[in-house]
């Protein structure tokens, strides 16, 4: 899909596991104030296929080229859904980035565990442990905001992490990455490895894994850069 010379005003935001779309509010407010048309996907987190389908339904509604953004598990979702013809560029926000034929779980291989990020599994669905939630997910939020994120978290079907993606949109679409340097959900080396493997333009920011909520300005600026660059055919 060629977007050269065509202004990109559409942005679709995809949340990750253990969260819902409300965490994107700051990014939504920032981008809409700058004239962008922003839509937030509400992933059911029941399977990779279900989350991709939810994202594709939103992409189908876009009226032109779109920047597709994924946080955490949402990176796997946009990797698959990003082959949609409306997608002009991808932004990975401390996100998983598998290749075609790879699972999300495979991205962890060879990297050190992060003990602050504790997942409790009940009947196949994972929840972040409430006692370690703030330290592991949202250390740079207030206690009140961390409590809201903790108590509104959406459990994820853990089997989704073992499902391989069929397509890797980043192979054909330009990509950007925003990486939280204080992320406890992923090994920092893992995040850098994934972003460099896809030749993403990387922005590092001092933040927790919840940077999609705590660093809306930085995340929004990268999305704007992606929109402008993809439109100009710069990457």
DASUL-V132808 format. One record per pair of residues at least 6 apart in sequence whose C-alpha atoms are under 8 Angstrom apart, sorted by the first residue. I is the first residue (numbers start at 1). J is the second residue. D is the distance in Angstrom with one decimal. If there is no record, write none. Layout:
I/J/D  I/J/D
This chain:
1/85/6.5  1/86/7.9  1/88/7.1  2/88/7.9  2/233/7.9  3/65/7.0  3/88/6.8  3/230/6.5  3/231/5.0  3/232/7.2  3/233/6.7  4/230/7.0  4/231/4.8  4/232/4.8  4/233/4.9  5/231/5.7  5/232/5.6  5/233/7.7  6/231/5.4  6/232/7.5  7/227/7.8  7/228/7.4  7/231/5.6  8/64/7.5  8/65/5.7  8/66/6.3  8/67/7.7  8/227/5.5  8/228/7.0  8/230/7.9  8/231/6.1  9/35/7.3  9/36/4.8  9/37/5.8  9/65/7.6  9/66/7.0  9/227/7.4  10/36/6.0  10/37/4.9  10/38/6.0  10/39/8.0  10/62/7.0  10/63/7.9  10/64/7.2  10/65/6.6  10/66/4.6  10/67/6.3  11/36/7.0  11/37/6.1  11/38/4.8  11/39/6.4  11/66/5.4  11/67/4.8  11/68/6.0  11/69/7.5  12/38/5.8  12/39/4.9  12/40/5.8  12/41/7.1  12/58/7.7  12/59/7.4  12/66/7.0  12/67/6.3  12/68/5.0  12/69/6.1  13/21/7.9  13/24/7.5  13/38/7.5  13/39/6.3  13/40/4.8  13/41/6.1  13/68/6.3  13/69/4.9  13/70/6.1  14/21/7.2  14/40/6.3  14/41/5.3  14/42/7.3  14/43/7.4  14/55/7.4  14/68/7.7  14/69/5.9  14/70/4.7  14/71/6.4  14/74/5.4  14/77/7.8  14/78/7.6  15/21/5.6  15/23/7.9  15/24/7.8  15/41/7.1  15/42/7.3  15/43/7.0  15/70/6.0  15/71/5.3  15/72/7.4  15/73/7.4  15/74/5.3  16/43/7.9  16/70/7.2  16/71/5.2  16/72/5.0  16/73/4.4  16/74/4.4  16/75/7.7  17/45/6.7  17/72/7.1  17/73/5.6  17/74/7.4  17/154/6.9  17/155/7.1  17/156/5.8  18/126/7.9  18/127/6.5  18/128/6.8  18/153/4.7  18/154/4.7  18/155/5.4  18/156/6.4  19/149/7.1  19/152/7.1  19/153/4.6  19/154/5.3  19/155/8.0  20/42/6.3  20/43/7.2  20/152/7.6  20/153/6.7  20/154/6.5  21/40/6.1  21/41/6.5  21/42/5.6  21/43/8.0  23/149/7.9  23/212/6.7  23/213/5.1  24/40/7.7  24/212/6.1  24/213/5.8  24/216/7.8  25/213/7.3  26/213/6.4  26/216/5.2  26/217/7.9  27/212/7.4  27/213/7.5  27/216/4.7  27/217/6.9  27/219/7.0  27/220/5.7  28/38/6.3  30/216/7.2  30/217/7.0  30/220/6.7  31/37/7.7  31/38/7.2  31/220/6.4  32/38/6.6  39/58/7.4  41/54/6.8  41/55/6.0  41/58/6.8  42/54/7.2  43/50/7.6  43/51/5.1  43/54/6.2  43/55/7.6  44/50/6.8  44/51/6.2  44/54/7.9  45/51/6.1  45/154/7.5  45/155/7.1  45/156/4.9  45/157/6.2  46/156/6.2  46/157/5.1  46/160/7.4  47/157/6.3  47/159/7.2  47/160/5.0  48/77/6.8  48/160/5.4  48/161/8.0  48/163/6.9  51/77/6.5  52/77/5.5  52/78/7.5  52/80/6.9  52/81/5.5  53/81/7.9  55/77/7.8  55/78/7.9  55/81/6.7  56/81/6.2  56/84/7.3  59/66/7.9  59/84/7.3  59/86/6.7  59/87/7.8  60/86/7.7  62/86/7.2  64/86/6.0  65/86/4.8  65/87/5.7  65/88/5.6  66/86/5.7  66/87/4.8  66/88/5.5  66/89/7.1  66/227/7.8  67/87/5.9  67/88/5.8  67/89/5.0  67/90/5.9  67/91/7.3  67/223/7.3  67/226/7.2  67/227/6.3  68/78/6.8  68/82/6.9  68/87/6.4  68/88/7.8  68/89/6.3  68/90/5.0  68/91/6.3  69/75/7.7  69/78/7.0  69/90/5.8  69/91/4.6  69/92/6.0  69/93/7.3  69/223/7.9  70/76/7.9  70/77/7.3  70/78/6.0  70/90/8.0  70/91/6.4  70/92/5.3  70/93/6.0  70/95/6.7  71/92/6.2  71/93/4.6  71/94/6.0  71/95/5.1  71/96/8.0  71/212/6.9  72/92/7.8  72/93/6.5  72/94/5.5  72/95/3.7  72/96/5.6  73/95/6.2  73/96/5.8  73/104/7.9  74/95/6.7  74/96/7.4  75/92/5.8  75/93/7.5  75/95/4.8  75/96/4.8  75/97/5.7  76/95/7.6  76/96/5.5  76/97/5.7  76/98/6.3  76/104/6.8  76/165/7.5  78/90/7.5  78/169/7.6  79/97/6.8  79/98/7.3  79/99/8.0  79/165/7.7  79/167/7.0  79/168/5.1  79/169/5.1  79/170/6.5  80/165/6.0  80/166/6.7  80/167/5.2  80/168/5.8  80/169/6.2  81/169/7.5  82/90/7.3  82/168/7.8  82/169/5.0  82/170/7.7  83/167/7.3  83/168/7.5  83/169/4.9  87/173/7.9  88/173/6.4  88/174/7.5  88/230/6.2  88/231/7.9  89/173/5.4  89/174/5.1  89/175/5.9  89/226/6.6  89/227/7.3  89/230/6.3  90/170/7.1  90/173/6.9  90/174/6.4  90/175/4.7  90/176/6.3  90/226/7.7  91/175/5.8  91/176/4.7  91/177/5.6  91/178/7.5  91/222/7.8  91/223/6.7  91/226/7.5  92/175/7.5  92/176/6.2  92/177/4.6  92/178/6.2  93/177/5.8  93/178/4.8  93/179/6.2  93/211/7.8  93/212/7.0  93/219/7.6  94/177/7.2  94/178/6.0  94/179/4.7  94/180/6.1  94/183/7.8  94/191/6.6  94/209/6.8  94/211/7.9  95/191/7.3  96/104/6.6  96/107/7.2  96/191/7.6  96/194/7.3  97/104/7.6  97/107/7.6  97/194/5.9  97/195/7.4  98/104/6.1  98/106/8.0  98/107/6.7  98/165/7.2  98/168/7.3  98/194/7.9  99/165/7.1  99/167/7.3  99/168/5.4  100/164/7.2  100/165/5.3  100/166/5.0  100/167/4.8  100/168/5.0  101/164/5.2  101/165/5.5  101/166/5.7  101/167/7.6  102/163/7.9  102/164/4.8  102/165/6.0  103/161/6.2  103/162/5.3  103/163/5.3  103/164/4.1  103/165/6.3  104/161/4.9  104/162/6.4  104/163/7.3  104/164/7.2  105/161/5.3  105/162/5.8  107/190/7.5  107/194/7.9  108/190/7.0  111/187/6.3  111/189/7.3  111/190/6.3  112/187/6.1  113/186/7.7  113/187/6.8  114/184/5.9  114/185/6.5  114/186/6.7  114/187/6.6  116/132/6.3  116/135/6.1  116/136/4.7  116/184/6.4  116/185/7.8  117/128/7.4  117/132/6.9  117/133/7.3  117/135/7.6  117/136/4.4  117/137/6.9  117/184/6.2  117/185/5.5  118/128/5.8  118/129/5.5  118/132/6.7  118/133/7.7  118/136/7.3  119/126/5.9  119/127/5.5  119/128/4.6  119/129/5.7  120/126/5.5  120/127/5.2  120/128/6.0  120/129/5.8  121/127/6.3  124/157/6.0  124/158/6.0  124/159/7.4  125/155/5.7  125/156/5.2  125/157/4.5  125/158/5.6  126/155/5.3  126/156/5.2  126/157/6.4  126/158/6.0  127/153/7.6  127/154/7.5  127/155/5.1  127/156/7.1  128/150/7.7  130/150/6.6  133/146/7.7  133/150/6.4  134/141/7.9  134/143/7.8  134/146/5.7  134/147/7.8  134/150/7.8  135/184/7.8  136/183/7.9  136/184/5.2  136/185/6.3  136/209/7.7  137/183/7.6  137/184/6.6  137/185/6.5  137/208/6.5  137/209/5.3  137/210/6.0  138/146/6.1  138/208/5.5  138/209/6.1  138/210/5.1  139/146/7.8  139/208/5.7  140/207/6.5  140/208/5.9  140/210/8.0  140/214/7.2  141/214/6.8  170/198/6.7  171/198/7.3  174/200/7.4  174/230/7.2  174/235/6.0  175/198/7.4  175/199/7.3  175/200/4.8  175/201/6.7  175/226/7.8  176/195/8.0  176/200/4.6  176/201/4.6  176/202/6.0  176/203/8.0  176/222/7.4  176/226/6.9  177/195/6.3  177/200/5.9  177/201/6.0  177/202/4.8  177/203/6.2  178/202/5.9  178/203/4.8  178/204/5.8  178/205/7.2  178/219/6.8  178/222/7.5  179/191/6.9  179/192/7.7  179/202/7.2  179/203/6.2  179/204/4.8  179/205/6.2  180/204/6.1  180/205/5.2  180/206/5.7  180/207/4.9  180/208/5.8  180/209/6.3  180/211/6.5  181/188/6.7  181/204/6.4  181/205/5.9  181/206/5.1  181/207/6.0  181/208/7.3  182/188/7.9  182/206/6.0  182/207/5.3  182/208/5.0  182/209/7.3  183/207/6.7  183/208/4.6  183/209/4.6  184/208/6.9  184/209/6.4  185/209/6.2  195/201/7.9  195/202/7.0  196/202/8.0  203/222/7.7  205/218/7.7  207/214/7.4  207/215/7.3  208/214/8.0  211/219/7.9  212/219/6.9  229/235/6.5
